[in-house]
Amino acid sequence: MNTQLTEIEEMRIELKHIAYKAIVTDKFNDNKKIIVEIYQRTKKDAIRDLRGNGYAVNVMKVKKAPVFDYIMNNTNCESWDWKENN
């Protein structure tokens, strides 16, 4: 039995992951705020992974990459810009 994934199977796995971006605090580097991009299936998984890597995360500032880029480029980044309005 061949346990290696074919290139098509790998692409299918990658398609299930979504790009998220977040503003996080690096607890190990003088508490600097940085922007990170992470690929996970859900926002919850992305937050869990970031916290597991030693970052302090504000859940309001974790967004899908296109939404994050829009907020950073087209708003003043006020607190109401980060809230989800349904």
N, C-alpha and C positions, 0 to 999 in steps of 0.2 A: 504494500500500500504506500502510495506516494503522499507524504505529509507536507510537502512544500506547496505553498499557495501559488497559483498561476497569477500572471500579471492582471488578468481581468478580475479575479477574486480579490486581489489587493485593492484594486480601484473601487470595487463595490464597498469594501470595508471603509475606505477613505471617504466615500460619499456620505456615509452615515454620520460622520463627524462634522460639526459646525464650528466655524471660527468665531471665537469670543475674544473681546478685548476688555481690559480692565485697568483701572488705576488702583494700584496696590502700594502698600508701605513695606519696604524691605527691612525687616526687623534686624537683619544681620549686617546691614550696611548703613549705619548712622540714620536709620528711619527715613531714608529718602523715598519720595513718591516716584514711582515709575509706571510706565504703561507696558503691559505684557499682552501678548496674543497667545491663545491656547486653543487647541482643537479638541473638543469633547462632544459627546452626544447630547448632553443637556447642560443647562446653566448650573444646575445643582452639582453635577459632576465637575464642571469647571471650577466652581468655588471650592469644592472639597480638595481638588488637586492643587489649587493655588495655596490654600491653607496648609496642606501637607508639605508643600515646598518652603514653608516658613514665611509666607507673606500674610500681612494683615489685610483683610478684604472688606470693603464696604459693598454689600450686595447690591445696592442701588447703582453702583458704578461698574457693574459687569453687564455688558450688553453684547448682542450679536455685532460682529465687526462693522457691517454697513451702518447700523444705527449709531454705534460708538463714534465712527468717523464723522457722521452727520452732526452729532452733538458737538464734537470738538471743533469742527470747521465752520459751523453756521450759527452757533449760539454763544452766549456769554458764560456757559458752564455753571449757571446758577443751580441751586438745589432743585427747583421745579423743572429744570430741563432734564434732569435724570429720572424723574418720576414717570411711571407708565400711566398714560391716560387711555382708558378703554372706552 
